[in-house]
Amino acid sequence: MTLSLFDQFMSPALFGIPLIALALSLPWTMFPKPSSRWLNSRLIALQGWFISRFTQQIFQPINLGGHKWASLLTSLMLYLISLNMLGLLPYTFTPTTQLSLNMAFAVPLWLATVIIGMRTQPTHALGHLLPEGTPTPLIPVLIVIETISLFIRPLALGVRLTANLTAGHLLIQLIATAAFVLLPLMPAVAIVSSALLLLLTLLEVAVAMIQAYVFVLLLSLYLQENV
């Protein structure tokens, strides 16, 4: 039973070829493309409004030097939302439940923010390792603690996204299995379980969007510290 629960997180393959590449490329084909007409469609207008509001909210506290990251972080959030939402459909695979993939997103972007801070303002970047007013005996200990917390940041980004999506998918499968098994035995309980499953699915839709937003928001905060 335990193995069957986690089989949904295995990368699917067809004729020995992993299909995770198809799952990763599918979201890019779903976004509407701007047309040559004078007036855009409602879908393109809604997409443009969402991107504009998100960019304004994320980059408002960041100075102009960090605005170069606007297109990258906005594209990343839309991409993560698409992957998370597509994974909620039946008979689909969610690539963002793989810790290796999430770490591949988190580590290079976090490392880029650190390198930018070290190049542009090394004194300020290194100053984060030692809070102001620290007693002299605690300086070595705090430097070690702050260094460890700095290197844990990408791991926290990847684990947070993986754990939230994995837990949601497991709960959905457990409740759906319970409703299916209880239907011939206790129909009333099965109906209640189905209603709970519907509410949980709506919650998972919200979690899929919120976790993508939190991932990009934390990256923008790391960028704000180093720009």
Sine and cosine of phi, psi and omega as CSV:
sin_phi,cos_phi,sin_psi,cos_psi,sin_omega,cos_omega
0.00,0.00,-0.66,0.75,-0.01,-1.00
-0.90,0.43,-0.64,0.77,-0.01,-1.00
-0.92,0.39,-0.64,0.77,-0.03,-1.00
-0.92,0.39,-0.50,0.86,0.03,-1.00
-0.90,0.43,-0.62,0.78,-0.08,-1.00
-1.00,-0.08,0.01,1.00,0.07,-1.00
-0.91,0.43,-0.44,0.90,-0.03,-1.00
-0.92,0.38,-0.30,0.95,-0.02,-1.00
-1.00,-0.08,0.04,1.00,0.06,-1.00
-0.98,0.18,0.62,-0.78,0.00,-1.00
-0.93,0.37,0.84,-0.54,-0.02,-1.00
-0.94,0.34,0.40,-0.92,0.00,-1.00
-0.61,-0.79,0.53,-0.85,0.06,-1.00
-0.78,-0.62,0.88,-0.48,-0.08,-1.00
0.82,0.57,0.61,0.80,0.02,-1.00
0.98,0.19,0.05,1.00,-0.01,-1.00
-0.98,-0.18,0.86,-0.52,0.02,-1.00
-0.89,0.45,0.70,-0.71,-0.02,-1.00
-1.00,-0.10,0.15,0.99,0.01,-1.00
-0.91,0.41,-0.49,0.87,0.04,-1.00
-0.90,0.43,-0.62,0.79,0.06,-1.00
-0.91,0.40,-0.65,0.76,0.02,-1.00
-0.91,0.41,-0.55,0.84,0.01,-1.00
-0.97,0.24,-0.49,0.87,-0.03,-1.00
-1.00,0.00,-0.27,0.96,-0.06,-1.00
-0.89,0.46,-0.67,0.74,-0.05,-1.00
-0.85,0.52,-0.55,0.83,-0.05,-1.00
-0.92,0.40,-0.43,0.90,0.00,-1.00
-0.99,0.12,-0.14,0.99,-0.10,-1.00
-0.99,-0.11,-0.29,0.96,-0.03,-1.00
-0.96,0.27,0.69,-0.73,0.02,-1.00
-0.93,0.36,0.62,-0.78,-0.01,-1.00
-0.99,-0.10,0.63,-0.77,0.07,-1.00
-0.88,0.47,0.64,-0.77,-0.01,-1.00
-0.99,-0.16,0.12,-0.99,0.02,-1.00
-1.00,0.06,0.08,1.00,0.00,-1.00
-0.97,0.24,0.32,-0.95,0.01,-1.00
-0.93,0.36,-0.62,0.79,-0.02,-1.00
-0.93,-0.36,0.74,-0.68,0.03,-1.00
-0.99,0.14,0.29,-0.96,0.06,-1.00
-0.96,0.28,0.20,-0.98,0.00,-1.00
-0.89,0.45,-0.60,0.80,-0.02,-1.00
-0.91,0.41,-0.70,0.72,0.02,-1.00
-0.93,0.38,-0.62,0.79,0.04,-1.00
-0.90,0.43,-0.65,0.76,0.04,-1.00
-0.91,0.41,-0.65,0.76,0.03,-1.00
-0.90,0.44,-0.67,0.74,0.03,-1.00
-0.91,0.42,-0.63,0.78,0.04,-1.00
-0.90,0.43,-0.66,0.75,0.00,-1.00
-0.90,0.44,-0.71,0.71,0.00,-1.00
-0.90,0.44,-0.65,0.76,0.00,-1.00
-0.90,0.43,-0.71,0.70,-0.01,-1.00
-0.91,0.40,-0.66,0.75,0.00,-1.00
-0.90,0.44,-0.72,0.69,-0.01,-1.00
-0.88,0.47,-0.66,0.75,0.00,-1.00
-0.90,0.43,-0.65,0.76,-0.04,-1.00
-0.95,0.32,-0.64,0.77,-0.07,-1.00
-0.96,0.28,-0.67,0.74,-0.17,-0.98
-0.99,-0.16,0.09,1.00,0.03,-1.00
-0.89,0.45,-0.68,0.73,0.02,-1.00
-0.99,0.16,-0.04,1.00,-0.04,-1.00
-0.99,-0.13,0.64,-0.77,0.00,-1.00
-0.95,0.32,0.07,-1.00,-0.14,-0.99
-0.89,0.46,-0.46,0.89,0.00,-1.00
-0.90,0.44,-0.48,0.88,0.00,-1.00
-1.00,0.03,-0.11,0.99,-0.02,-1.00
-0.95,0.33,-0.20,0.98,0.08,-1.00
-0.91,0.41,-0.34,0.94,-0.02,-1.00
-1.00,0.07,0.02,1.00,-0.13,-0.99
-0.87,0.50,-0.77,0.64,-0.04,-1.00
-0.91,0.41,-0.59,0.81,-0.02,-1.00
-0.92,0.39,-0.77,0.64,-0.06,-1.00
-0.94,0.33,-0.58,0.81,0.05,-1.00
-0.91,0.42,-0.69,0.73,0.04,-1.00
-0.89,0.45,-0.63,0.78,0.01,-1.00
-0.90,0.44,-0.67,0.74,-0.01,-1.00
-0.91,0.40,-0.70,0.72,0.04,-1.00
-0.88,0.48,-0.62,0.79,0.00,-1.00
-0.92,0.40,-0.70,0.71,0.00,-1.00
-0.92,0.39,-0.64,0.77,0.04,-1.00
-0.88,0.48,-0.68,0.73,-0.01,-1.00
-0.90,0.43,-0.70,0.72,0.03,-1.00
-0.89,0.46,-0.70,0.72,-0.03,-1.00
-0.91,0.41,-0.65,0.76,-0.03,-1.00
-0.95,0.31,-0.65,0.76,0.03,-1.00
-0.90,0.44,-0.50,0.87,0.02,-1.00
-0.94,0.35,-0.26,0.97,0.04,-1.00
-0.99,0.12,-0.20,0.98,0.03,-1.00
-0.97,0.26,0.48,-0.88,0.01,-1.00
-0.90,0.43,0.57,-0.82,0.06,-1.00
0.86,0.51,0.62,0.79,0.07,-1.00
-0.84,-0.54,0.18,-0.98,-0.02,-1.00
-0.86,-0.51,0.70,-0.71,-0.01,-1.00
-0.98,-0.22,0.97,-0.24,-0.02,-1.00
-0.90,0.44,-0.45,0.89,-0.05,-1.00
-0.97,0.23,0.02,1.00,0.19,-0.98
-0.99,0.11,-0.06,1.00,0.03,-1.00
-1.00,-0.05,0.86,-0.50,-0.02,-1.00
-0.89,0.47,-0.57,0.82,-0.02,-1.00
-0.89,0.45,-0.64,0.77,0.02,-1.00
-0.93,0.38,-0.69,0.72,0.00,-1.00
-0.91,0.42,-0.59,0.81,0.06,-1.00
-0.93,0.36,-0.53,0.85,0.06,-1.00
-0.92,0.40,-0.48,0.88,0.12,-0.99
-0.97,0.23,-0.69,0.72,-0.19,-0.98
-0.97,0.24,-0.73,0.68,-0.14,-0.99
-0.89,0.45,-0.77,0.64,-0.02,-1.00
-0.89,0.46,-0.64,0.77,-0.02,-1.00
-0.94,0.35,-0.67,0.74,0.07,-1.00
-0.89,0.47,-0.70,0.72,0.00,-1.00
-0.89,0.45,-0.58,0.81,0.03,-1.00
-0.90,0.44,-0.66,0.75,0.04,-1.00
-0.90,0.44,-0.64,0.77,0.01,-1.00
-0.92,0.40,-0.68,0.73,-0.01,-1.00
-0.91,0.42,-0.64,0.77,0.04,-1.00
-0.88,0.48,-0.68,0.73,0.03,-1.00
-0.90,0.45,-0.65,0.76,0.01,-1.00
-0.93,0.37,-0.52,0.86,-0.02,-1.00
-0.99,0.16,-0.69,0.73,-0.12,-0.99
-1.00,0.10,-0.68,0.73,-0.03,-1.00
-0.59,-0.81,0.97,0.23,-0.07,-1.00
-0.89,0.45,-0.59,0.81,-0.01,-1.00
-0.90,0.43,-0.69,0.72,0.00,-1.00
-0.93,0.38,-0.63,0.78,-0.01,-1.00
-0.91,0.41,-0.68,0.73,0.03,-1.00
-0.95,0.30,-0.38,0.92,0.02,-1.00
-0.91,0.41,-0.37,0.93,0.04,-1.00
-0.92,0.38,-0.34,0.94,-0.03,-1.00
-0.98,0.22,-0.23,0.97,-0.03,-1.00
-0.66,-0.75,0.97,-0.25,0.01,-1.00
-0.88,0.47,0.50,-0.86,-0.03,-1.00
-0.94,0.35,0.65,-0.76,0.02,-1.00
0.99,0.14,0.29,0.96,0.00,-1.00
-0.95,0.30,0.74,-0.67,0.07,-1.00
-0.86,0.51,0.55,-0.83,-0.08,-1.00
-0.84,0.54,-0.68,0.74,-0.01,-1.00
-0.90,0.43,-0.40,0.92,-0.05,-1.00
-1.00,-0.03,-0.06,1.00,-0.08,-1.00
-0.86,0.51,-0.77,0.64,-0.01,-1.00
-0.88,0.47,-0.63,0.78,-0.03,-1.00
-0.91,0.41,-0.70,0.72,-0.03,-1.00
-0.92,0.38,-0.58,0.82,0.04,-1.00
-0.89,0.45,-0.67,0.74,0.03,-1.00
-0.91,0.42,-0.70,0.72,-0.02,-1.00
-0.90,0.43,-0.70,0.71,-0.01,-1.00
-0.92,0.38,-0.56,0.83,0.05,-1.00
-0.92,0.40,-0.67,0.74,0.04,-1.00
-0.90,0.44,-0.68,0.73,0.01,-1.00
-0.90,0.43,-0.53,0.85,0.04,-1.00
-0.91,0.41,-0.68,0.73,-0.04,-1.00
-0.98,0.19,-0.25,0.97,0.04,-1.00
-0.99,0.15,-0.30,0.96,-0.08,-1.00
-0.82,0.58,-0.77,0.64,0.01,-1.00
-0.91,0.42,-0.56,0.83,0.05,-1.00
-0.91,0.42,-0.64,0.77,0.03,-1.00
-0.91,0.42,-0.62,0.78,0.04,-1.00
-0.87,0.49,-0.76,0.65,-0.04,-1.00
-0.93,0.37,-0.68,0.73,-0.04,-1.00
-0.93,0.37,-0.62,0.78,0.00,-1.00
-0.87,0.49,-0.74,0.67,-0.01,-1.00
-0.91,0.42,-0.69,0.73,-0.02,-1.00
-0.90,0.43,-0.73,0.68,-0.09,-1.00
-0.91,0.41,-0.68,0.74,-0.02,-1.00
-0.90,0.43,-0.69,0.72,-0.01,-1.00
-0.95,0.32,-0.63,0.77,0.01,-1.00
-0.90,0.43,-0.69,0.72,0.00,-1.00
-0.89,0.46,-0.66,0.75,0.02,-1.00
-0.90,0.43,-0.68,0.73,0.00,-1.00
-0.91,0.41,-0.62,0.79,0.03,-1.00
-0.91,0.41,-0.67,0.74,0.02,-1.00
-0.89,0.45,-0.67,0.74,0.02,-1.00
-0.88,0.48,-0.69,0.72,-0.01,-1.00
-0.92,0.38,-0.64,0.77,0.00,-1.00
-0.90,0.43,-0.72,0.70,-0.02,-1.00
-0.93,0.35,-0.63,0.78,0.03,-1.00
-0.90,0.43,-0.65,0.76,0.04,-1.00
-0.90,0.43,-0.66,0.75,0.02,-1.00
-0.90,0.45,-0.68,0.74,0.01,-1.00
-0.90,0.44,-0.63,0.78,0.00,-1.00
-0.93,0.37,-0.65,0.76,-0.02,-1.00
-0.95,0.30,-0.61,0.80,-0.08,-1.00
-0.99,0.13,-0.20,0.98,-0.07,-1.00
-0.85,0.53,-0.74,0.67,0.03,-1.00
-0.97,0.23,-0.34,0.94,-0.07,-1.00
-1.00,-0.03,-0.79,0.61,-0.02,-1.00
-0.73,-0.69,1.00,0.06,-0.07,-1.00
-0.86,0.51,-0.59,0.81,-0.02,-1.00
-0.90,0.43,-0.70,0.72,0.03,-1.00
-0.91,0.41,-0.59,0.80,0.02,-1.00
-0.91,0.41,-0.60,0.80,0.02,-1.00
-0.92,0.39,-0.66,0.75,0.05,-1.00
-0.89,0.46,-0.65,0.76,0.04,-1.00
-0.90,0.43,-0.61,0.80,0.03,-1.00
-0.92,0.40,-0.64,0.76,0.06,-1.00
-0.90,0.44,-0.66,0.75,0.06,-1.00
-0.90,0.45,-0.60,0.80,0.04,-1.00
-0.90,0.44,-0.63,0.77,0.04,-1.00
-0.90,0.44,-0.70,0.72,0.03,-1.00
-0.90,0.44,-0.64,0.77,0.02,-1.00
-0.92,0.40,-0.58,0.81,0.04,-1.00
-0.91,0.42,-0.67,0.74,0.08,-1.00
-0.89,0.46,-0.62,0.78,0.05,-1.00
-0.90,0.44,-0.63,0.77,0.00,-1.00
-0.93,0.37,-0.52,0.85,0.10,-0.99
-0.89,0.46,-0.69,0.72,0.05,-1.00
-0.91,0.42,-0.66,0.76,0.01,-1.00
-0.90,0.44,-0.63,0.78,0.01,-1.00
-0.87,0.50,-0.64,0.77,0.01,-1.00
-0.98,0.21,-0.66,0.75,-0.05,-1.00
-0.92,0.40,-0.65,0.76,-0.03,-1.00
-0.92,0.39,-0.59,0.81,0.09,-1.00
-0.90,0.43,-0.66,0.76,0.02,-1.00
-0.91,0.41,-0.68,0.73,0.00,-1.00
-0.90,0.43,-0.63,0.77,0.02,-1.00
-0.85,0.52,-0.74,0.67,-0.02,-1.00
-0.96,0.29,-0.58,0.82,0.02,-1.00
-0.89,0.46,-0.68,0.73,0.02,-1.00
-0.91,0.41,-0.61,0.79,0.08,-1.00
-0.89,0.45,-0.62,0.79,0.03,-1.00
-0.93,0.38,-0.55,0.83,0.07,-1.00
-0.93,0.38,-0.64,0.76,0.08,-1.00
-0.89,0.46,-0.62,0.78,0.04,-1.00
-0.92,0.40,-0.63,0.78,0.00,-1.00
-0.89,0.46,-0.55,0.83,0.02,-1.00
-0.93,0.37,-0.45,0.89,-0.16,-0.99
-0.93,-0.36,0.04,1.00,-0.01,-1.00
-0.94,-0.34,0.00,0.00,0.00,0.00
